[in-house]
Each structure stands twice: as structure tokens, then as C-alpha cells.
Amino acid sequence: PSEGTRGRGGPSGAAAGTGTAVEAQPPQPAPYRAGPAPLPYSPPLPPAALPRSPSPPGLRDYLIVAVLCYANLINFMDWFIVPGILLDIQKYFELSDGAAGLLQTVFILCYMLAAPFFGYLGDRYNRKVILGAGIFFWSAVTLGTSFISESYCWIFFLSRGLVGIGTACYSTVAPTIIADRFDEGRRTTMLSVFYICIPVGSGLGYVLASSMAHVTGDWHWAFRVTECTALFLLDILDTVCGPSHSFKQLSFLSSSSWSFVWSSLGLTAMAFVTGALGLWVPMFLYRAQVALGVVQQCLDKSCNSSNSLIFGGITIGTGILGVIAGAEAARRLRKTNSRADPLICATSMFVSSLCLYTAIMVAQKNILSTFIFIAFGELFLSVNWAVVTDILLYVVTPRRQSTAIALQILVSHLLGDAGSPYLIGMISNAIQAKKDQSLQWSFCSLQYSFIICVFVGVFGGGFFFLTSFYIEEDRKEAEQL
């Protein structure tokens, strides 16, 4: 009975029975546990899509930036040679205000139409070849411009358009090379150095053009000096090696496009204002001085170009200070506010518009005050150059940055400085036609035309303010692509 009790299920009996059964069975293999499934094969990413190395940039990277900055300097010197001697060119070819404004419009139209094509090539083919071809082409055409006589005015207009095409080769590719070689902190600094060359080159264009016209007595020589230094770039361009890319998806056009759209419209307003000021400010200052009796009307073949020299110096100084201040403000404020970049751009546009309006209004009373307020207006405009490009580079995936820059160039110049110089000139012509021509009315017509730049600048500030509502979300999405 005691054995039956143990066998039927007492606690001790159950344990003993179970242990006996286990010992009688043969050993069992260990249960199978599945390991992680093999990952599907994915082809290696192209160089532009790979994450940047955390290692610090080397001497070669800084040398590449130096070469690109030098090319950018020469680029914008060529860009602003015509505004620096506009009065001489206008008299040489007997151009009206509208036709003179069309010179810059032809240049910008060809530049912006060619930019998407070269942006497409920059994302897919060797960028060194694109850069070299662009530099050689614009240098050769600019040099040829210096031999055009007064009977071939249409060739002069054509040459400006061809220079715009050569410039597009360079402008769409160079910023992406810098972005590929530096992380975010250093990238902003390097882009600041690169974009300092925009106002510095622009100012040197005024200074060089007016100085050569004054020294030689012939404005044609202004187109011959920079080309010797530009062609020198072809000898050192071998240090810039861009890989070939082949991408099939246009991944930057996603929900992140709202920051891209609004910031591009803000840049368009900047381009409108800078394009109009760049061409017409020396002429505006000259007419204001004539209206006030400070200088006599110029009837000679080569006129005094002191306004171009002064405006060129202002452009250089305010450009350097503005770009450095904008980059430093963005670097510091990003630590506390992730929307700092578009807010900096919006504020600078509003303040710049106010300064430009004041400069336009006081020109009929005091030339010195006009120079001062123009300087402040340009200073706050220059704050945005590096910051706007940095916004594009962190809301667009790296594999499409050349295309995005090209698209931004197309939009900003199509709606901006492609038409603003011509528009200002046509408005001035229309106002002059209402009364008999006089020195005072010639000044007033250009003064009233400039008012449109103030309104466009305010709209630009509004576009950058709208960018701040989307910048955080769009940046996160671009980082995940």
C-alpha cells in the first residue's frame, strides 16, 4: 500500500517517478534557435551619398577651397565690370536706360537657363571638367568682348549672354564640392569664405573697370585684365577632382521642399534687389550729384568714375563684414534656436529694406548720407549669402545638391535680377517721358524707380520668415534620406 500511495502521486513519489523516466530516455539534441536572417544585398553607395568621415579635413581640402574662392572672385569681377563702366558703355553704344538695363538681363537670363543643365551634369559627371570648361569659356568670351566696335552693339549683347553660360558651369558645382569635404560646423565657415568672394569680387569689378577706363582712357581695357588671371586657374584646377555620379531618384523633392521653396523665394528677392542696385547705384549717385550741382554733367568720351570706385569699396567692405557676421550669428544662435538661420535672413532683409528706402529719399538732399545708408543696406543684404546656401545644403540630400542649387539659381534669377535692372530702366524711361527731359527729372525718374526694390525686400523677409516654420521638420527628413 505504501508503494501504491507513492506511485499514485504523492509529492515525493511524483518526483522520484519523473526522475526515473528521464534517466531511462536517450539524450535529446539541443533545440534549434534561428539566428538573424541574412540582410538583402544592396549595392555600394556612390561617394556623394556616403556619410562624411569624422576625420578632420586635410591640407588638400583647404587648398581646394582656396582655388574655388579664387575662381569665385574672378567670376564676380567679370560679372560687375559692365556696371562699373556703364556710363561709358551707354554713351559708346548710345543706349537708353532700358537698353542699358537689358545688358545685365541678357547675362542673367543665359546664366539661369544654363544652370539646370550644368547642375544635372554636376551630379553625374566629372566636376573638374565642368569647372575647367566653364572658366575657359567665360574667359575667352570676355576677352573677345574687349574688341567689339560701336557698330556691332548686338555682338556685345550676345557676348554678355555667352559669359552667363560659362558662369553657370562654375556656380552650380563649386558649393557642392565644399559641402562634400567638410562637416556641418566647418562647412558653414568654408561657405562663408567662399561667399565673401561675391561682394569682394563685385566690388573689385567696379574698381577694376573704372580704374582701367580712367588710366587708359578706353573702357575696353577693363575686359582684358581679369582674363589673364582667370586662365591661370586652368593650371591649378587639377587639385579639384570631382567623382562621377549616377543617381536615378530625385529624392530631394519631398515634404522637405517647403523650406527649399520659401528660402528660394527669399533668395529671389535678394537677387532682385542686389541686381538692381548693382547696375544702377553708380548712375543714381551721378545723377543725384548733377541734380544737386555737386558735379557737372559729363560730356566727354570717358567720364569720372569716382562713384563706381566708392561703391565698389563699399561693396567689398560691407560684403566681408556682412558674410562674417551672418555666419557667426548663425553658428551661435543655432545652439539655442534651431530656426535661427531663416530668422536671421528675415531680420536682415527687413532692416536692409529700411536702410535702402532712407538712402533713396535722402539722395536729393545729402550725398554723404546716401552713401552711408546704402552701405548699411548692403551690409544687411550680405548677411544672408552663406546662411541661405547652408539652409539648402542641410534640407537637401547630398546626392541632389548640385541639381537643387541649379534649380534655385534658375528661380532666383528668373524672378530676380534677370529682370530687375531692365525693369528699373524701363520704369525710369516711362517716368522721363511724362515731362521734358531735364537733369532734375532724370534723377527723379531713377529715384522713383528704385522704390520697387524696397517692397521686394520686405517680401523677401516675409519668405524667410515662412521658412522658419518648416526648417526643423525638413532638416530631420533630409538627414534620414
C-alpha positions in Angstrom: 0.0 0.0 0.0 2.8 2.4 0.7 4.3 1.8 -2.7 0.9 2.4 -4.4 0.5 5.6 -2.5 3.9 6.8 -3.7 3.2 5.7 -7.2 -0.2 7.4 -7.4 1.0 10.8 -6.9 2.4 11.8 -3.6 4.8 14.7 -4.0 7.8 12.7 -3.2 6.6 9.8 -5.3 5.9 12.0 -8.4 9.4 13.5 -8.2 11.0 10.1 -7.9 9.0 8.7 -10.8 9.8 11.6 -13.1 13.5 11.4 -12.3 13.5 7.7 -13.2 11.7 8.3 -16.5 14.2 11.0 -17.6 17.2 8.8 -16.8 15.7 6.0 -18.9 15.3 8.2 -22.1 18.2 8.7 -24.6 19.8 12.1 -24.7 17.9 14.7 -26.9 19.6 17.2 -29.2 19.5 20.9 -28.2 16.6 22.8 -29.6 17.3 24.8 -32.8 17.5 28.5 -32.4 17.3 30.6 -35.6 20.0 33.2 -36.0 19.4 36.6 -37.6 18.3 36.5 -41.2 20.9 37.5 -43.8 20.5 41.1 -45.0 19.5 41.6 -48.6 22.3 42.7 -50.9 22.4 46.4 -51.5 24.9 48.0 -54.0 27.6 50.3 -52.6 26.6 53.9 -52.2 28.2 56.4 -54.5 30.8 58.7 -52.9 28.5 61.7 -52.5 25.9 59.6 -50.6 28.3 58.1 -48.1 28.5 59.7 -44.7 31.3 62.1 -44.2 34.4 60.8 -42.4 34.8 62.1 -38.9 38.5 62.7 -39.6 39.4 66.4 -39.8 39.9 67.8 -43.3 43.5 67.9 -44.6 45.6 70.5 -46.4 44.3 69.3 -49.8 40.7 70.2 -48.8 41.7 73.7 -47.8 43.7 74.1 -51.0 40.6 73.1 -53.0 38.6 75.8 -51.1 41.2 78.4 -51.9 41.2 77.5 -55.6 37.4 77.7 -55.7 37.3 81.0 -53.8 39.8 82.5 -56.2 37.7 81.4 -59.2 34.6 82.8 -57.5 36.4 86.1 -57.0 37.3 86.3 -60.7 33.8 85.2 -61.6 32.1 88.1 -59.9 34.7 90.6 -61.1 33.7 89.7 -64.6 30.0 89.9 -63.6 30.3 93.5 -62.5 32.7 95.0 -65.0 29.8 96.4 -67.0 28.1 98.2 -64.1 31.4 99.8 -63.2 31.7 101.5 -66.7 28.0 101.6 -67.6 28.1 105.4 -68.3 30.9 104.9 -70.8 29.2 101.9 -72.4 25.9 103.7 -72.6 27.5 106.7 -74.4 29.6 104.5 -76.7 26.7 102.4 -78.0 24.1 105.3 -77.5 21.9 103.2 -75.2 18.8 104.3 -73.4 18.2 103.4 -69.7 16.0 100.5 -70.8 18.6 99.1 -73.2 21.4 99.6 -70.7 19.4 97.6 -68.2 18.9 94.9 -70.8 22.7 94.2 -70.8 22.6 92.7 -67.3 19.2 91.0 -68.1 20.7 89.1 -71.1 23.6 87.9 -68.9 21.3 86.7 -66.1 18.8 85.0 -68.5 21.5 82.9 -70.2 23.1 82.2 -66.8 19.9 80.9 -65.2 18.7 78.9 -68.2 22.1 77.1 -68.4 22.3 76.4 -64.7 19.9 73.4 -64.6 21.7 71.7 -67.4 25.1 72.1 -65.6 23.6 71.1 -62.3 22.4 67.9 -63.9 25.9 67.2 -65.2 27.5 68.1 -61.9 25.5 65.4 -60.1 26.6 62.7 -62.6 29.9 63.5 -64.3 33.4 64.8 -63.5 33.1 68.2 -61.9 36.7 69.1 -62.6 36.0 69.0 -66.3 32.8 71.1 -65.9 34.7 73.7 -63.9 37.6 73.9 -66.3 35.3 74.2 -69.3 33.3 77.0 -67.7 36.3 79.0 -66.7 37.9 78.8 -70.1 34.7 79.6 -72.0 33.8 82.7 -69.9 37.4 84.0 -70.0 37.7 83.6 -73.8 34.3 85.3 -74.5 35.1 88.2 -72.1 38.4 88.8 -73.7 36.7 88.8 -77.1 34.2 91.4 -75.8 37.0 94.0 -75.5 37.5 94.1 -79.3 33.9 95.0 -80.2 33.4 98.3 -82.0 30.4 100.6 -81.7 28.8 99.4 -84.9 28.3 95.9 -83.5 26.3 96.6 -80.5 24.3 93.3 -80.9 27.5 91.3 -80.6 28.2 93.0 -77.3 24.8 91.9 -76.0 25.4 88.4 -77.3 28.8 88.2 -75.6 27.3 89.0 -72.3 24.8 86.1 -72.7 27.7 83.7 -73.5 29.6 84.8 -70.4 26.5 84.0 -68.4 26.5 80.4 -69.8 30.2 80.0 -68.8 29.5 81.3 -65.4 26.7 78.7 -64.9 29.2 75.9 -65.3 31.0 77.1 -62.3 28.4 78.4 -59.9 26.3 75.2 -59.8 29.1 72.8 -59.0 31.6 74.7 -56.7 29.5 74.9 -53.5 28.7 71.1 -53.5 32.5 70.3 -53.7 32.9 72.3 -50.4 29.9 70.6 -48.9 31.2 67.2 -49.7 34.6 67.8 -47.9 33.5 69.4 -44.6 31.1 68.6 -41.8 28.4 71.0 -40.7 30.5 73.2 -38.4 33.4 73.7 -40.8 31.1 73.7 -43.8 29.4 77.0 -42.6 32.9 78.6 -42.1 34.1 77.4 -45.5 31.0 78.6 -47.3 31.4 81.9 -45.6 34.8 82.3 -47.0 33.5 81.2 -50.4 30.6 83.7 -50.4 32.7 86.5 -49.2 34.1 86.5 -52.7 30.7 87.5 -54.1 30.7 91.1 -52.6 34.5 91.3 -52.8 34.6 90.2 -56.4 31.7 92.5 -57.2 33.4 95.5 -55.6 36.7 94.7 -57.3 34.8 94.6 -60.6 33.6 98.2 -60.1 37.1 99.3 -59.0 39.0 97.5 -61.8 36.6 98.6 -64.5 36.6 102.3 -63.5 40.3 102.4 -62.8 41.3 100.8 -66.2 38.9 103.1 -68.0 40.4 106.1 -66.2 44.1 105.1 -66.7 43.9 104.0 -70.3 41.1 106.4 -71.5 39.4 103.4 -73.1 36.8 101.2 -71.3 37.6 98.2 -73.5 40.7 97.5 -71.4 38.6 96.6 -68.4 37.6 93.4 -70.1 41.3 92.4 -70.8 42.9 92.4 -67.3 40.9 89.8 -65.4 41.1 87.2 -68.1 44.9 86.6 -67.7 44.3 85.7 -64.1 41.2 83.6 -64.9 43.1 81.5 -67.4 45.8 80.9 -64.7 43.1 78.9 -62.8 43.2 76.2 -65.5 46.8 75.3 -64.5 45.9 74.7 -60.8 42.4 73.2 -61.3 43.9 69.7 -61.3 43.6 69.8 -57.5 39.8 69.7 -57.7 38.7 66.2 -58.6 35.0 65.5 -58.7 33.7 61.9 -58.9 31.2 60.8 -61.5 27.7 60.2 -60.0 24.8 58.2 -61.3 21.5 58.6 -59.5 18.1 57.5 -60.6 15.8 59.0 -57.9 15.1 62.6 -57.4 15.0 62.3 -53.7 15.2 65.9 -52.7 11.7 66.7 -53.8 9.8 65.5 -50.8 8.0 67.2 -48.0 11.3 69.0 -47.3 10.7 71.1 -50.4 8.7 73.7 -48.4 11.9 75.0 -46.7 13.6 74.9 -50.1 10.7 76.7 -51.8 10.4 79.6 -49.3 14.1 80.1 -48.9 14.5 80.1 -52.7 11.8 82.8 -52.9 13.6 84.8 -50.2 16.8 84.5 -52.2 14.9 85.6 -55.3 14.0 88.9 -53.5 17.7 89.3 -52.5 18.7 88.8 -56.2 16.1 91.3 -57.4 17.4 94.0 -55.0 21.1 93.3 -55.5 20.8 93.1 -59.3 19.0 96.5 -59.5 21.4 98.1 -57.0 24.5 96.6 -58.7 23.7 98.1 -62.1 22.1 101.4 -61.3 23.5 102.8 -58.0 26.6 104.4 -59.6 24.4 106.0 -62.2 21.9 107.0 -59.5 24.6 108.7 -57.4 26.0 110.5 -60.5 22.5 111.9 -61.4 21.9 112.9 -57.8 25.2 114.8 -57.7 24.4 116.5 -61.0 20.9 117.5 -59.8 22.4 119.0 -56.6 25.1 120.8 -58.6 27.9 118.9 -56.9 29.4 117.8 -60.2 28.9 119.0 -63.8 27.2 116.8 -66.4 29.8 114.7 -68.2 30.0 115.2 -72.0 33.4 113.6 -72.6 34.1 110.1 -74.0 35.4 108.8 -70.7 33.7 110.2 -67.5 34.8 110.5 -63.9 34.2 107.1 -62.3 34.6 108.1 -58.6 31.1 106.8 -57.8 31.9 103.4 -59.1 35.2 103.4 -57.1 33.4 104.4 -53.9 30.5 102.0 -54.4 33.0 99.2 -55.2 34.8 99.9 -51.9 31.5 99.9 -50.0 30.5 96.6 -51.6 33.8 95.0 -50.7 33.8 96.2 -47.0 30.2 95.6 -46.3 30.4 92.2 -48.0 33.2 90.9 -45.9 31.6 92.2 -42.7 28.2 91.0 -43.6 29.1 87.5 -44.5 31.3 87.0 -41.5 28.6 88.5 -39.2 25.9 86.3 -40.7 27.9 83.1 -40.4 29.0 83.9 -36.8 25.4 84.8 -35.8 24.1 81.6 -37.3 26.8 79.5 -35.5 26.0 81.0 -32.1 22.2 81.2 -32.4 21.8 77.6 -33.7 22.8 76.4 -30.2 19.7 77.9 -28.7 17.3 78.1 -31.6 17.1 75.5 -34.4 15.2 78.0 -36.5 17.9 80.7 -36.2 19.1 80.6 -39.9 15.8 81.7 -41.6 15.1 84.2 -38.8 18.5 85.8 -39.3 17.8 86.1 -43.0 14.3 87.6 -42.4 15.6 90.2 -40.0 18.4 91.3 -42.2 16.0 91.7 -45.2 13.7 93.9 -43.2 16.5 96.1 -41.9 18.1 96.3 -45.3 14.9 97.5 -46.9 14.5 100.2 -44.3 18.1 101.4 -45.0 17.7 101.4 -48.7 14.4 103.4 -48.5 16.2 106.0 -46.4 19.1 106.2 -48.9 16.8 106.7 -51.8 14.9 109.5 -50.0 17.9 111.5 -48.7 19.7 111.4 -52.1 18.1 114.6 -53.2 19.4 116.4 -50.1 22.7 114.9 -48.9 25.0 112.6 -50.9 27.1 111.6 -47.9 24.0 110.3 -46.0 23.1 108.4 -49.2 26.4 106.6 -49.2 26.1 105.7 -45.5 22.6 104.2 -45.8 23.5 102.4 -49.0 26.4 100.9 -47.1 24.1 99.7 -44.2 21.6 98.3 -46.7 24.3 96.3 -48.5 25.7 95.2 -45.1 22.5 93.5 -44.1 21.9 92.0 -47.5 25.4 90.4 -47.3 24.5 88.7 -44.0 22.4 86.2 -45.9 24.8 84.9 -48.6 26.4 82.0 -46.7 23.3 81.3 -44.5 20.9 80.8 -47.4 23.2 78.3 -49.0 23.7 76.4 -45.7 19.9 76.1 -45.4 19.8 74.5 -48.8 22.6 72.1 -48.0 21.0 70.7 -44.9 17.4 70.4 -46.2 18.5 68.6 -49.5 20.1 65.2 -49.6 23.7 65.3 -50.7 23.2 63.3 -53.9 21.0 66.1 -55.3 22.7 69.2 -54.1 24.0 70.3 -57.5 20.6 69.9 -59.0 19.0 71.8 -56.1 21.4 74.7 -56.4 20.8 74.8 -60.1 17.1 74.9 -59.6 17.5 77.7 -57.0 19.7 79.6 -59.4 17.0 79.3 -62.1 14.2 80.5 -59.9 16.0 83.3 -58.1 17.5 84.8 -61.3 14.4 84.3 -63.4 12.2 86.2 -61.0 15.0 88.3 -59.5 18.0 90.0 -61.1 17.3 88.8 -64.6 14.5 91.4 -64.9 15.2 93.9 -62.2 17.8 96.0 -64.0 15.7 96.1 -67.1 12.6 96.8 -65.1 14.2 99.7 -63.3 15.4 101.2 -66.6 12.0 100.8 -68.3 10.2 102.5 -65.4 12.7 105.3 -65.5 12.2 105.7 -69.2 8.4 105.8 -68.7 8.6 108.4 -66.0 11.0 110.6 -68.0 8.6 110.5 -71.0 6.0 112.3 -68.9 7.9 115.5 -68.8 10.5 117.3 -70.8 14.0 115.9 -70.2 16.0 117.8 -67.5 18.8 116.9 -65.1 16.4 117.0 -62.1 13.8 114.9 -63.7 16.3 112.4 -64.9 17.4 111.9 -61.3 13.8 111.7 -60.0 12.8 109.1 -62.6 15.5 106.8 -61.3 14.8 107.6 -57.7 11.1 106.7 -58.1 12.0 103.5 -59.9 14.2 102.3 -57.0 11.2 102.3 -54.6 10.1 98.9 -56.0 13.3 97.4 -54.5 12.1 98.3 -51.1 8.8 96.5 -51.4 10.5 93.4 -52.9 13.0 93.4 -50.0 10.1 93.4 -47.5 8.5 90.4 -49.3 11.8 88.6 -49.2 11.9 89.0 -45.4 8.4 87.5 -45.3 9.5 84.5 -47.3 12.4 83.8 -45.0 10.1 84.1 -42.0 7.8 81.4 -43.6 10.9 79.2 -44.0 11.3 79.2 -40.2 8.0 77.3 -39.8 9.3 74.3 -41.8 13.0 74.2 -41.3 13.1 71.8 -38.3 11.0 69.1 -39.8 12.6 69.3 -43.2 16.1 69.1 -41.8 15.2 65.9 -39.9 13.7 64.3 -43.0 16.7 65.2 -45.2 19.0 63.6 -42.6 17.1 60.3 -42.9 17.3 60.0 -46.7 
